[in-house]
Amino acid sequence: MKEIRIGLVGSGWMGKAHSSALADAEMLFGPEYGVASFEMVADSNEAAAKARRKEAGAKA
């Protein structure tokens, strides 16, 4: 199964919606879609970015 590497810019409401949707994509579209791997999260609010990194399991 392929890995889809993701960099999320913005960790507010829409960032949470996108990270949830990408994490559920395999369930919705099947294994040929791939598995989401959150590589990084960036936000102008460092505390919000750190919280989203932890929640999404991002590497940086």
All heavy atoms as TSV, in Angstrom:
chain	resi	resn	atom	element	x	y	z
A	1	MET	N	N	0.838	-1.169	0.000
A	1	MET	CA	C	0.000	0.000	0.000
A	1	MET	C	C	0.890	1.242	0.000
A	1	MET	O	O	1.868	1.301	0.726
A	1	MET	CB	C	-0.883	-0.021	1.247
A	1	MET	CG	C	-1.951	1.015	1.220
A	1	MET	SD	S	-3.115	0.937	2.613
A	1	MET	CE	C	-3.400	-0.781	2.821
A	2	LYS	N	N	0.540	2.209	-0.824
A	2	LYS	CA	C	1.386	3.398	-0.905
A	2	LYS	C	C	1.118	4.355	0.244
A	2	LYS	O	O	0.050	4.356	0.849
A	2	LYS	CB	C	1.190	4.107	-2.243
A	2	LYS	CG	C	-0.135	4.801	-2.413
A	2	LYS	CD	C	-0.213	5.477	-3.767
A	2	LYS	CE	C	-1.556	6.166	-3.933
A	2	LYS	NZ	N	-1.642	6.880	-5.180
A	3	GLU	N	N	2.116	5.157	0.547
A	3	GLU	CA	C	2.040	6.156	1.604
A	3	GLU	C	C	1.835	7.523	0.954
A	3	GLU	O	O	2.537	7.877	0.001
A	3	GLU	CB	C	3.336	6.144	2.420
A	3	GLU	CG	C	3.371	7.156	3.513
A	3	GLU	CD	C	4.686	7.125	4.253
A	3	GLU	OE1	O	5.741	7.345	3.623
A	3	GLU	OE2	O	4.659	6.867	5.455
A	4	ILE	N	N	0.880	8.275	1.462
A	4	ILE	CA	C	0.635	9.629	0.976
A	4	ILE	C	C	1.162	10.582	2.031
A	4	ILE	O	O	0.619	10.676	3.138
A	4	ILE	CB	C	-0.867	9.874	0.730
A	4	ILE	CG1	C	-1.379	8.893	-0.303
A	4	ILE	CG2	C	-1.108	11.309	0.286
A	4	ILE	CD1	C	-2.866	8.871	-0.432
A	5	ARG	N	N	2.260	11.259	1.726
A	5	ARG	CA	C	2.903	12.167	2.672
A	5	ARG	C	C	2.237	13.530	2.605
A	5	ARG	O	O	2.086	14.108	1.539
A	5	ARG	CB	C	4.385	12.242	2.371
A	5	ARG	CG	C	5.040	10.887	2.573
A	5	ARG	CD	C	6.460	10.829	2.129
A	5	ARG	NE	N	7.194	11.980	2.606
A	5	ARG	CZ	C	8.374	12.345	2.113
A	5	ARG	NH1	N	8.932	11.641	1.168
A	5	ARG	NH2	N	8.978	13.399	2.574
A	6	ILE	N	N	1.848	14.048	3.777
A	6	ILE	CA	C	1.049	15.258	3.849
A	6	ILE	C	C	1.735	16.306	4.713
A	6	ILE	O	O	2.235	16.004	5.792
A	6	ILE	CB	C	-0.335	14.938	4.445
A	6	ILE	CG1	C	-1.062	13.955	3.539
A	6	ILE	CG2	C	-1.162	16.207	4.645
A	6	ILE	CD1	C	-2.227	13.289	4.175
A	7	GLY	N	N	1.714	17.541	4.231
A	7	GLY	CA	C	2.121	18.706	4.997
A	7	GLY	C	C	0.892	19.583	5.164
A	7	GLY	O	O	0.301	20.026	4.183
A	8	LEU	N	N	0.460	19.792	6.388
A	8	LEU	CA	C	-0.746	20.551	6.673
A	8	LEU	C	C	-0.372	21.976	7.046
A	8	LEU	O	O	0.418	22.195	7.966
A	8	LEU	CB	C	-1.514	19.885	7.820
A	8	LEU	CG	C	-2.857	20.457	8.200
A	8	LEU	CD1	C	-3.857	20.269	7.060
A	8	LEU	CD2	C	-3.370	19.785	9.466
A	9	VAL	N	N	-0.914	22.953	6.326
A	9	VAL	CA	C	-0.670	24.362	6.633
A	9	VAL	C	C	-1.959	24.911	7.229
A	9	VAL	O	O	-2.996	24.932	6.575
A	9	VAL	CB	C	-0.271	25.161	5.374
A	9	VAL	CG1	C	-0.093	26.632	5.714
A	9	VAL	CG2	C	0.988	24.585	4.763
A	10	GLY	N	N	-1.871	25.308	8.473
A	10	GLY	CA	C	-3.033	25.799	9.205
A	10	GLY	C	C	-3.582	24.697	10.092
A	10	GLY	O	O	-3.812	23.577	9.633
A	11	SER	N	N	-3.748	25.003	11.366
A	11	SER	CA	C	-4.181	23.967	12.303
A	11	SER	C	C	-5.492	24.316	12.990
A	11	SER	O	O	-5.841	23.705	13.980
A	11	SER	CB	C	-3.086	23.706	13.335
A	11	SER	OG	O	-2.803	24.884	14.053
A	12	GLY	N	N	-6.212	25.265	12.440
A	12	GLY	CA	C	-7.504	25.637	13.013
A	12	GLY	C	C	-8.602	24.676	12.588
A	12	GLY	O	O	-8.364	23.497	12.320
A	13	TRP	N	N	-9.800	25.197	12.505
A	13	TRP	CA	C	-10.970	24.383	12.202
A	13	TRP	C	C	-10.813	23.625	10.888
A	13	TRP	O	O	-11.056	22.426	10.825
A	13	TRP	CB	C	-12.211	25.287	12.159
A	13	TRP	CG	C	-13.469	24.530	11.962
A	13	TRP	CD1	C	-14.224	23.950	12.937
A	13	TRP	CD2	C	-14.113	24.251	10.726
A	13	TRP	NE1	N	-15.308	23.322	12.365
A	13	TRP	CE2	C	-15.266	23.502	11.009
A	13	TRP	CE3	C	-13.838	24.561	9.400
A	13	TRP	CZ2	C	-16.134	23.060	10.030
A	13	TRP	CZ3	C	-14.699	24.124	8.422
A	13	TRP	CH2	C	-15.841	23.383	8.735
A	14	MET	N	N	-10.417	24.287	9.828
A	14	MET	CA	C	-10.287	23.631	8.526
A	14	MET	C	C	-9.123	22.648	8.517
A	14	MET	O	O	-9.196	21.591	7.898
A	14	MET	CB	C	-10.124	24.661	7.408
A	14	MET	CG	C	-10.234	24.051	6.020
A	14	MET	SD	S	-11.703	23.027	5.724
A	14	MET	CE	C	-13.001	24.216	5.743
A	15	GLY	N	N	-8.046	22.961	9.209
A	15	GLY	CA	C	-6.937	22.022	9.321
A	15	GLY	C	C	-7.369	20.730	9.991
A	15	GLY	O	O	-6.979	19.638	9.588
A	16	LYS	N	N	-8.206	20.856	11.018
A	16	LYS	CA	C	-8.717	19.660	11.690
A	16	LYS	C	C	-9.623	18.870	10.748
A	16	LYS	O	O	-9.555	17.640	10.689
A	16	LYS	CB	C	-9.485	20.042	12.948
A	16	LYS	CG	C	-9.911	18.852	13.752
A	16	LYS	CD	C	-10.461	19.242	15.108
A	16	LYS	CE	C	-10.724	17.988	15.918
A	16	LYS	NZ	N	-10.993	18.263	17.304
A	17	ALA	N	N	-10.463	19.563	9.981
A	17	ALA	CA	C	-11.348	18.885	9.031
A	17	ALA	C	C	-10.537	18.142	7.971
A	17	ALA	O	O	-10.828	16.987	7.654
A	17	ALA	CB	C	-12.282	19.894	8.375
A	18	HIS	N	N	-9.497	18.784	7.437
A	18	HIS	CA	C	-8.683	18.144	6.402
A	18	HIS	C	C	-7.906	16.956	6.957
A	18	HIS	O	O	-7.828	15.899	6.319
A	18	HIS	CB	C	-7.716	19.148	5.779
A	18	HIS	CG	C	-8.368	20.073	4.824
A	18	HIS	ND1	N	-8.015	21.397	4.724
A	18	HIS	CD2	C	-9.369	19.893	3.927
A	18	HIS	CE1	C	-8.758	21.981	3.800
A	18	HIS	NE2	N	-9.595	21.079	3.309
A	19	SER	N	N	-7.325	17.112	8.140
A	19	SER	CA	C	-6.549	15.998	8.701
A	19	SER	C	C	-7.452	14.804	9.022
A	19	SER	O	O	-7.066	13.656	8.808
A	19	SER	CB	C	-5.752	16.440	9.928
A	19	SER	OG	O	-6.593	16.882	10.964
A	20	SER	N	N	-8.662	15.061	9.489
A	20	SER	CA	C	-9.601	13.963	9.751
A	20	SER	C	C	-10.000	13.262	8.461
A	20	SER	O	O	-10.046	12.035	8.393
A	20	SER	CB	C	-10.852	14.483	10.454
A	20	SER	OG	O	-10.543	14.959	11.726
A	21	ALA	N	N	-10.298	14.039	7.431
A	21	ALA	CA	C	-10.710	13.461	6.147
A	21	ALA	C	C	-9.584	12.635	5.534
A	21	ALA	O	O	-9.829	11.533	5.021
A	21	ALA	CB	C	-11.140	14.564	5.192
A	22	LEU	N	N	-8.376	13.134	5.580
A	22	LEU	CA	C	-7.254	12.395	5.005
A	22	LEU	C	C	-6.967	11.114	5.778
A	22	LEU	O	O	-6.637	10.085	5.190
A	22	LEU	CB	C	-6.017	13.284	4.946
A	22	LEU	CG	C	-6.117	14.404	3.916
A	22	LEU	CD1	C	-5.058	15.457	4.172
A	22	LEU	CD2	C	-6.009	13.850	2.513
A	23	ALA	N	N	-7.118	11.166	7.090
A	23	ALA	CA	C	-6.891	9.970	7.902
A	23	ALA	C	C	-7.939	8.901	7.610
A	23	ALA	O	O	-7.658	7.710	7.704
A	23	ALA	CB	C	-6.897	10.341	9.382
A	24	ASP	N	N	-9.151	9.307	7.233
A	24	ASP	CA	C	-10.234	8.365	6.947
A	24	ASP	C	C	-10.319	7.965	5.473
A	24	ASP	O	O	-11.170	7.157	5.107
A	24	ASP	CB	C	-11.579	8.962	7.360
A	24	ASP	CG	C	-11.713	9.104	8.868
A	24	ASP	OD1	O	-10.993	8.390	9.594
A	24	ASP	OD2	O	-12.532	9.922	9.313
A	25	ALA	N	N	-9.472	8.494	4.630
A	25	ALA	CA	C	-9.572	8.249	3.189
A	25	ALA	C	C	-9.466	6.771	2.831
A	25	ALA	O	O	-10.175	6.301	1.939
A	25	ALA	CB	C	-8.508	9.047	2.442
A	26	GLU	N	N	-8.610	6.028	3.511
A	26	GLU	CA	C	-8.468	4.593	3.204
A	26	GLU	C	C	-9.790	3.860	3.439
A	26	GLU	O	O	-10.209	3.041	2.623
A	26	GLU	CB	C	-7.378	3.960	4.054
A	26	GLU	CG	C	-7.204	2.484	3.759
A	26	GLU	CD	C	-6.201	1.805	4.677
A	26	GLU	OE1	O	-5.626	2.467	5.545
A	26	GLU	OE2	O	-6.012	0.599	4.515
A	27	MET	N	N	-10.453	4.192	4.540
A	27	MET	CA	C	-11.731	3.551	4.840
A	27	MET	C	C	-12.784	3.903	3.776
A	27	MET	O	O	-13.559	3.058	3.351
A	27	MET	CB	C	-12.236	4.003	6.214
A	27	MET	CG	C	-13.603	3.447	6.582
A	27	MET	SD	S	-14.249	4.137	8.116
A	27	MET	CE	C	-14.527	5.838	7.662
A	28	LEU	N	N	-12.766	5.137	3.314
A	28	LEU	CA	C	-13.777	5.594	2.360
A	28	LEU	C	C	-13.514	5.139	0.931
A	28	LEU	O	O	-14.443	4.816	0.197
A	28	LEU	CB	C	-13.861	7.123	2.390
A	28	LEU	CG	C	-14.329	7.731	3.708
A	28	LEU	CD1	C	-14.151	9.238	3.680
A	28	LEU	CD2	C	-15.762	7.364	3.990
A	29	PHE	N	N	-12.245	5.138	0.512
A	29	PHE	CA	C	-11.914	4.885	-0.887
A	29	PHE	C	C	-11.232	3.554	-1.150
A	29	PHE	O	O	-10.960	3.204	-2.288
A	29	PHE	CB	C	-11.048	6.019	-1.435
A	29	PHE	CG	C	-11.719	7.345	-1.359
A	29	PHE	CD1	C	-11.297	8.307	-0.460
A	29	PHE	CD2	C	-12.794	7.641	-2.183
A	29	PHE	CE1	C	-11.928	9.542	-0.388
A	29	PHE	CE2	C	-13.430	8.863	-2.119
A	29	PHE	CZ	C	-13.001	9.812	-1.215
A	30	GLY	N	N	-10.907	2.812	-0.092
A	30	GLY	CA	C	-10.277	1.518	-0.260
A	30	GLY	C	C	-8.765	1.581	-0.167
A	30	GLY	O	O	-8.167	2.661	-0.183
A	31	PRO	N	N	-8.132	0.428	-0.070
A	31	PRO	CA	C	-6.687	0.370	0.137
A	31	PRO	C	C	-5.860	0.877	-1.042
A	31	PRO	O	O	-4.708	1.258	-0.866
A	31	PRO	CB	C	-6.420	-1.112	0.397
A	31	PRO	CG	C	-7.587	-1.816	-0.196
A	31	PRO	CD	C	-8.746	-0.883	-0.095
A	32	GLU	N	N	-6.429	0.901	-2.244
A	32	GLU	CA	C	-5.653	1.401	-3.384
A	32	GLU	C	C	-5.376	2.894	-3.280
A	32	GLU	O	O	-4.479	3.423	-3.926
A	32	GLU	CB	C	-6.354	1.080	-4.719
A	32	GLU	CG	C	-7.686	1.748	-4.930
A	32	GLU	CD	C	-8.854	1.021	-4.268
A	32	GLU	OE1	O	-8.678	-0.058	-3.694
A	32	GLU	OE2	O	-9.964	1.572	-4.329
A	33	TYR	N	N	-6.137	3.603	-2.460
A	33	TYR	CA	C	-5.923	5.041	-2.261
A	33	TYR	C	C	-4.587	5.307	-1.584
A	33	TYR	O	O	-3.863	6.195	-1.958
A	33	TYR	CB	C	-7.072	5.632	-1.428
A	33	TYR	CG	C	-6.886	7.090	-1.109
A	33	TYR	CD1	C	-7.155	8.061	-2.063
A	33	TYR	CD2	C	-6.416	7.494	0.126
A	33	TYR	CE1	C	-6.963	9.396	-1.786
A	33	TYR	CE2	C	-6.225	8.829	0.411
A	33	TYR	CZ	C	-6.504	9.779	-0.543
A	33	TYR	OH	O	-6.301	11.092	-0.260
A	34	GLY	N	N	-4.268	4.530	-0.563
A	34	GLY	CA	C	-3.028	4.708	0.174
A	34	GLY	C	C	-3.296	5.072	1.619
A	34	GLY	O	O	-4.443	5.202	2.045
A	35	VAL	N	N	-2.228	5.251	2.375
A	35	VAL	CA	C	-2.311	5.581	3.790
A	35	VAL	C	C	-1.720	6.969	4.009
A	35	VAL	O	O	-0.618	7.265	3.558
A	35	VAL	CB	C	-1.530	4.544	4.633
A	35	VAL	CG1	C	-1.513	4.941	6.092
A	35	VAL	CG2	C	-2.137	3.173	4.466
A	36	ALA	N	N	-2.462	7.817	4.718
A	36	ALA	CA	C	-1.995	9.175	5.010
A	36	ALA	C	C	-0.884	9.136	6.052
A	36	ALA	O	O	-0.990	8.462	7.069
A	36	ALA	CB	C	-3.151	10.024	5.515
A	37	SER	N	N	0.198	9.859	5.778
A	37	SER	CA	C	1.302	10.014	6.715
A	37	SER	C	C	1.547	11.504	6.886
A	37	SER	O	O	2.011	12.168	5.959
A	37	SER	CB	C	2.553	9.327	6.169
A	37	SER	OG	O	3.661	9.618	6.989
A	38	PHE	N	N	1.208	12.040	8.054
A	38	PHE	CA	C	1.371	13.472	8.291
A	38	PHE	C	C	2.838	13.763	8.600
A	38	PHE	O	O	3.366	13.347	9.626
A	38	PHE	CB	C	0.460	13.934	9.421
A	38	PHE	CG	C	-0.988	13.922	9.024
A	38	PHE	CD1	C	-1.773	12.818	9.243
A	38	PHE	CD2	C	-1.539	15.018	8.386
A	38	PHE	CE1	C	-3.102	12.795	8.857
A	38	PHE	CE2	C	-2.861	15.016	7.989
A	38	PHE	CZ	C	-3.645	13.898	8.223
A	39	GLU	N	N	3.485	14.450	7.686
A	39	GLU	CA	C	4.907	14.772	7.815
A	39	GLU	C	C	5.133	16.015	8.666
A	39	GLU	O	O	6.071	16.070	9.441
A	39	GLU	CB	C	5.530	14.974	6.437
A	39	GLU	CG	C	5.485	13.732	5.564
A	39	GLU	CD	C	6.374	12.635	6.092
A	39	GLU	OE1	O	7.502	12.912	6.504
A	39	GLU	OE2	O	5.922	11.477	6.098
A	40	MET	N	N	4.308	17.031	8.479
A	40	MET	CA	C	4.496	18.280	9.221
A	40	MET	C	C	3.203	19.056	9.295
A	40	MET	O	O	2.302	18.871	8.497
A	40	MET	CB	C	5.599	19.132	8.597
A	40	MET	CG	C	5.406	19.536	7.131
A	40	MET	SD	S	4.362	20.964	6.771
A	40	MET	CE	C	5.110	22.269	7.650
A	41	VAL	N	N	3.143	19.930	10.310
A	41	VAL	CA	C	2.025	20.859	10.481
A	41	VAL	C	C	2.631	22.231	10.731
A	41	VAL	O	O	3.525	22.373	11.566
A	41	VAL	CB	C	1.119	20.466	11.663
A	41	VAL	CG1	C	0.026	21.496	11.866
A	41	VAL	CG2	C	0.520	19.084	11.450
A	42	ALA	N	N	2.150	23.230	10.002
A	42	ALA	CA	C	2.640	24.593	10.167
A	42	ALA	C	C	1.466	25.518	10.470
A	42	ALA	O	O	0.376	25.351	9.935
A	42	ALA	CB	C	3.341	25.059	8.897
A	43	ASP	N	N	1.710	26.477	11.351
A	43	ASP	CA	C	0.699	27.472	11.694
A	43	ASP	C	C	1.421	28.670	12.300
A	43	ASP	O	O	2.486	28.513	12.899
A	43	ASP	CB	C	-0.297	26.877	12.700
A	43	ASP	CG	C	-1.564	27.701	12.824
A	43	ASP	OD1	O	-1.513	28.837	13.317
A	43	ASP	OD2	O	-2.609	27.198	12.407
A	44	SER	N	N	0.836	29.844	12.161
A	44	SER	CA	C	1.442	31.031	12.761
A	44	SER	C	C	1.344	30.978	14.284
A	44	SER	O	O	2.107	31.637	14.987
A	44	SER	CB	C	0.778	32.306	12.237
A	44	SER	OG	O	-0.606	32.303	12.529
A	45	ASN	N	N	0.434	30.198	14.807
A	45	ASN	CA	C	0.285	29.972	16.241
A	45	ASN	C	C	1.003	28.665	16.580
A	45	ASN	O	O	0.498	27.577	16.324
A	45	ASN	CB	C	-1.205	29.896	16.593
A	45	ASN	CG	C	-1.451	29.659	18.067
A	45	ASN	OD1	O	-0.625	29.096	18.774
A	45	ASN	ND2	N	-2.614	30.095	18.526
A	46	GLU	N	N	2.190	28.777	17.167
A	46	GLU	CA	C	3.025	27.603	17.430
A	46	GLU	C	C	2.352	26.610	18.369
A	46	GLU	O	O	2.461	25.394	18.191
A	46	GLU	CB	C	4.385	28.015	17.994
A	46	GLU	CG	C	5.356	26.866	18.176
A	46	GLU	CD	C	5.711	26.131	16.883
A	46	GLU	OE1	O	5.691	26.741	15.808
A	46	GLU	OE2	O	5.994	24.922	16.964
A	47	ALA	N	N	1.634	27.095	19.377
A	47	ALA	CA	C	0.947	26.193	20.304
A	47	ALA	C	C	-0.121	25.377	19.590
A	47	ALA	O	O	-0.267	24.173	19.836
A	47	ALA	CB	C	0.337	26.984	21.458
A	48	ALA	N	N	-0.864	26.016	18.684
A	48	ALA	CA	C	-1.895	25.306	17.917
A	48	ALA	C	C	-1.257	24.277	16.992
A	48	ALA	O	O	-1.771	23.171	16.843
A	48	ALA	CB	C	-2.732	26.298	17.119
A	49	ALA	N	N	-0.135	24.644	16.371
A	49	ALA	CA	C	0.563	23.707	15.484
A	49	ALA	C	C	1.054	22.484	16.260
A	49	ALA	O	O	0.906	21.353	15.810
A	49	ALA	CB	C	1.731	24.402	14.793
A	50	LYS	N	N	1.612	22.695	17.438
A	50	LYS	CA	C	2.100	21.576	18.257
A	50	LYS	C	C	0.951	20.654	18.656
A	50	LYS	O	O	1.099	19.429	18.628
A	50	LYS	CB	C	2.802	22.098	19.508
A	50	LYS	CG	C	4.174	22.635	19.236
A	50	LYS	CD	C	4.839	23.105	20.513
A	50	LYS	CE	C	6.207	23.670	20.218
A	50	LYS	NZ	N	6.877	24.157	21.437
A	51	ALA	N	N	-0.178	21.242	19.024
A	51	ALA	CA	C	-1.334	20.427	19.412
A	51	ALA	C	C	-1.828	19.583	18.235
A	51	ALA	O	O	-2.129	18.400	18.388
A	51	ALA	CB	C	-2.454	21.322	19.933
A	52	ARG	N	N	-1.900	20.169	17.049
A	52	ARG	CA	C	-2.370	19.436	15.865
A	52	ARG	C	C	-1.361	18.368	15.464
A	52	ARG	O	O	-1.727	17.284	15.058
A	52	ARG	CB	C	-2.621	20.384	14.704
A	52	ARG	CG	C	-3.173	19.715	13.471
A	52	ARG	CD	C	-4.597	19.206	13.605
A	52	ARG	NE	N	-5.472	20.318	13.875
A	52	ARG	CZ	C	-6.373	20.327	14.877
A	52	ARG	NH1	N	-6.507	19.302	15.663
A	52	ARG	NH2	N	-7.125	21.371	15.075
A	53	ARG	N	N	-0.052	18.670	15.582
A	53	ARG	CA	C	0.984	17.666	15.288
A	53	ARG	C	C	0.772	16.426	16.151
A	53	ARG	O	O	0.820	15.298	15.666
A	53	ARG	CB	C	2.380	18.223	15.568
A	53	ARG	CG	C	2.908	19.113	14.525
A	53	ARG	CD	C	4.340	19.553	14.845
A	53	ARG	NE	N	4.622	20.773	14.126
A	53	ARG	CZ	C	4.935	21.924	14.692
A	53	ARG	NH1	N	5.056	22.024	15.997
A	53	ARG	NH2	N	5.144	22.990	13.957
A	54	LYS	N	N	0.556	16.658	17.442
A	54	LYS	CA	C	0.373	15.540	18.358
A	54	LYS	C	C	-0.888	14.763	18.014
A	54	LYS	O	O	-0.879	13.528	17.973
A	54	LYS	CB	C	0.295	16.063	19.786
A	54	LYS	CG	C	0.205	14.987	20.833
A	54	LYS	CD	C	0.221	15.570	22.229
A	54	LYS	CE	C	0.113	14.460	23.258
A	54	LYS	NZ	N	0.112	14.990	24.611
A	55	GLU	N	N	-1.977	15.466	17.746
A	55	GLU	CA	C	-3.246	14.817	17.422
A	55	GLU	C	C	-3.181	13.999	16.123
A	55	GLU	O	O	-3.720	12.907	16.042
A	55	GLU	CB	C	-4.331	15.886	17.291
A	55	GLU	CG	C	-5.731	15.335	17.126
A	55	GLU	CD	C	-6.751	16.453	17.095
A	55	GLU	OE1	O	-6.959	17.106	18.129
A	55	GLU	OE2	O	-7.334	16.661	16.018
A	56	ALA	N	N	-2.499	14.551	15.120
A	56	ALA	CA	C	-2.420	13.885	13.811
A	56	ALA	C	C	-1.284	12.873	13.735
A	56	ALA	O	O	-1.207	12.093	12.795
A	56	ALA	CB	C	-2.258	14.920	12.702
A	57	GLY	N	N	-0.392	12.906	14.720
A	57	GLY	CA	C	0.752	11.996	14.691
A	57	GLY	C	C	1.809	12.444	13.696
A	57	GLY	O	O	2.526	11.626	13.137
A	58	ALA	N	N	1.894	13.767	13.482
A	58	ALA	CA	C	2.863	14.313	12.517
A	58	ALA	C	C	4.284	14.189	13.051
A	58	ALA	O	O	4.520	14.196	14.257
A	58	ALA	CB	C	2.545	15.771	12.215
A	59	LYS	N	N	5.228	14.084	12.128
A	59	LYS	CA	C	6.632	13.933	12.487
A	59	LYS	C	C	7.265	15.261	12.889
A	59	LYS	O	O	8.177	15.297	13.701
A	59	LYS	CB	C	7.394	13.318	11.323
A	59	LYS	CG	C	6.883	11.919	11.009
A	59	LYS	CD	C	7.500	11.374	9.747
A	59	LYS	CE	C	6.864	10.017	9.432
A	59	LYS	NZ	N	7.185	9.561	8.108
A	60	ALA	N	N	6.813	16.368	12.294
A	60	ALA	CA	C	7.382	17.692	12.616
A	60	ALA	C	C	6.315	18.747	12.605
A	60	ALA	O	O	5.280	18.626	12.059
A	60	ALA	CB	C	8.459	18.059	11.612
